[in-house]
Amino acid sequence: MEAEDFLRVINEFDFICDDIDEIKGRLALTKSEDHKILQAITKIEKAKKILTELFPNIKSLDSNVREDLEMEFADMN
């Protein structure tokens, strides 16, 4: 696997959050609905953080890929 494969996955989290936020902005939501959407976004962001910490530490990856991922994710954590 290449670092780009992992980066693509992480970038998808940003697209998903942007799409959810866009949908949220188009709807008249109740306070409860808005709260649930915000909870979902928070959980997506938490999953992204977990993966950015995990990916560079996967032992079966080539050391060059791990190093590339460490550099790419350094600013995210």
Stockholm file with secondary structure:
# STOCKHOLM 1.0

chainA/1-77         MEAEDFLRVINEFDFICDDIDEIKGRLALTKSEDHKILQAITKIEKAKKILTELFPNIKSLDSNVREDLEMEFADMN
#=GR chainA/1-77 SS CCHHHHHHHHHHHHHHHHHHHHHHHHSCCCHHHHHHHHHHHHHHHHHHHHHHHHGGGCTTSCHHHHHHHHHHHTTTC
#=GC SS_cons        CCHHHHHHHHHHHHHHHHHHHHHHHHSCCCHHHHHHHHHHHHHHHHHHHHHHHHGGGCTTSCHHHHHHHHHHHTTTC
//
